Amino acid sequence: MNRFFLFFLFLALLPLGGCNRTEPVYNSRFLAFGTLNDVSIVGVSRPRAEAAVDALEKDFAAMHKAWHAWNPGPLGRTNQLLAEGVRFAAPPSVLELVKRSKTLAARSDELFDPAIGKLIALWGFHQDPLQCKGLPDPEEIAKLVEAHPTMADIKVDGIFLRSKNPAVQLDFGAIGKGYGIDLAIDHLKELGIENAIVNSGGDLRAIGSRGGHPWRIAIRSPSGSGTLGFVDIAGDESVFTSGDYERYCVWEGKRYHHIIDPRTGYPARGTRSVTVIHDNATVADAAATALFVAGPKGWHRIARKMGIRYVLLVDSDGVIHMNPAMARRVQLFEPKRQRVKLSPPLMPPKEKNRPRP
């Protein structure tokens, strides 16, 4: 994992040697959300950059505590009250994520749905470190699927929440990192920083440029190591990838990854990884999960519903699925050896008409 982050930083900063040398570059790293977080800031003094990264580290620590799916904290308390079916005032740190999750879940046909926390826990993914001690009881999986917990079960009335479905349990693992990165970028902008990149475990958002050049981002191979290709981003864009290599158990020789299909209660099948580019990290994070679950046959329809313009999906046979706009941006590492299937254009609604999460 460390080699991947070093490789990312090398790619991002390599072209700076030919840029204006009066543009200082500050790189820093800290641990949050259970992963390494890399921040690169261009064009400000070292003291300003250090102060900005210190602020981000404190922000991320607070968010990690507030949104942790199984340790005590605001989210744990929220889940307890949701299970009781009472009306309660939601913690502010949780309320905004609930609202955004409800919108994105609806737009994804509930393929992205943070309400399935009990299913995720049943599979044993609510553990650090992850331990593989067997598979869940199929009857227990069937009961939770039949209960059909969704974000639509949570009613929002101002600052108050309530759920009449006791099977609902929130897990923000598929959106919290994206929302946290958006908040981090907003904080950097408030501090007057215009050129920066925040990378959390390989998922990132970049603003501005690196000394006048686009940020060059490596797309991780579905094997979990190596590089599938590269994409240049500039201005303000996010790149998020969901893969079956990120968190998984091996039981009796078979691998079971953590991306659960809400329709079946089992790990989603047919997909190895999905990479999404979007101007909003929260949307990109949720969409990467939804498209992974939708799979090779359903990703195009869900991407259009969610307003996603750039998608790269690698299926279980190693075939790369892309829409034409993404194909024009991606530089594949070994194009002659990779099988590519182009979809029809996505043609999402214009940005100004697309509802925000």
Secondary structure, DSSP 8 states (H G I E B T S, - for coil): -HHHHHHHHHHHHGGGGGS-TTS-EEEEEEEETTEEEEEEEESS-HHHHHHHHHHHHHHHHHHHHHH-SSSSSHHHHHHHHHHHT--EE--HHHHHHHHHHHHHHHHTTTSS-TTBHHHHHHTT-S-SS--------HHHHHHHHHH---GGGEEEETTEEEES-TT-B---TTTHHHHHHHHHHHHHHHTT--SEEEEETTEEEEEE-BTTB-EEEEEE-TTSSSEEEEEEE-EEEEEEEEETTSSEEEETTEEEES-B-TTTSSB--SEEEEEEEES-HHHHHHHHHHHHHHHHHHHHHHHHHHT--EEEEEETTS-EEE-HHHHHH-EESSTTTS-EEE--------GGGS---
